């Protein structure tokens, strides 16, 4: 598909970490309609139908999600409405329009007990309400829209929105020492790189003769623990003169930092399938952290 003014792209979740980046990168390159939650409630089927039928996009990118992992344990219905029924509504309208649906999912669809990075065909076994609703959203997309790309990613951070990097930088202003979980491993992923990946995929799709529909993993490398990631954040922040001195980071266990939602201990995603299919390499979170001046 050519990224030209003739290509009509709709983005949901336009004010989130990823949606914000997508809007920034696609503005002026395609005919774009960006919806934030106030502009389009994806859980409302009638609203989805009227908004998207009127625009008739060639591509729908669903960057909308309920991502408050711990709150989801109490707000199960709300999480399901956004993470499950929203994608289902989008998949149905995409199918009616003959549009491509690109849907963003998560490492939380796995239970985190693997000994090697997860491939797309590994058994899913979510351990939290968030993970259960995200998996249900994936299944709805597969069921209702044949022209789909589901992109599972992990540990997302960006300049815009709330994330681990910004939390750590905020804590570094006032705390000389802090404890960070050291027994959960994963691949931090910069939202700008996820946006670039989605745009690259769209540019390579041949909707008349496409063999690459399906699920793909895309996350940052190298794999680290939250503690190691925090240490790298602080090292880069000192380098960029965002903070004067890095706090001491003490290792703590998941048991020492209990949360309402269970998180996968092992969140590593094998990204070789997306490399083979679309020649897209994993994100480098270290390169992204080099631009920490953006976080002021």
Phi, psi and omega in degrees: 000133181277131177277082181231175179298341179285338182277125181259120184238129174252134178240129172257157183069038189293344182257006177276180182304311183281316181303319179301316180293319180298315180299315181300317186279334184263345180300128180088349181259331180223172170277113193246138171233114184250125181247125167268182185298323180293328182278334179203117174270104185294343178284347180264103186301319182295320179294317178300313181299310184293318182293316186275330175297320181295322182274328180051063182289155171277329182225133172245125177250114181266098176256009178277138178197152168270113188243006178282085192305315182286318179297332181300332179299329176265325185260057187296318181294318179296315179300317180294322182298322182274318187273336181249302186285331175299304177301325178298315178298318180293321180295320180294316180289324177299317180297317180295325181275348187072024183271160173275136174247121174252119187240132184262128180235201196215158173294342183289358174286347178259161182271350176080018181258004182293160175255354179218155184308138184291134170260166188299332184268359179296152181296131176273148179199068185299145185249002182225162176301317178304309180298319179298315182289325178292320177296318178299323176296317176302312183297323178294319178297313180300319183292320192255349183220112183289326181272077183230149167235121175254122184248108175273132179224184188206151169048054188284138174219157180193175177292326187259133178095178182265136180197173185299319182299312182293324177297315180297318180295323178294316180294327181295338180291331189236349185238121180285345185210141175207156179259133181229140183302129184246357183248023169240127184244143178191190182240100178302139187227124180283129184300328178296326178287325176296318178299315179299322180296314179299316180296319178297320179296312179304316181295338182262348185289138172245098189292342179278330185217057186263126179254001191252013176301150177140200185258138179225149175257137177212117178211178182278160176226155356282164177291141181214168170273167176300322180297313180296321178296316179300317180298320178292322177301313182292321179298315178294323181294322176295315179303319182275002180061032174278328174227154183282317184220139179286134174296156172286129181253115178263139179286131171232163180264165176303321179298327180283347180232070184293140178230154179303322180261139177281131180254146179295132179288333184233103185248023183285130179251129175282120186256020184288330182296316181290330176294316181290319185281321187234005181057039180253123181272157177302156177290150172252106180291336178292320176297317179299320180292339176296341179261033185297345176301338179292344186267007181296000000 
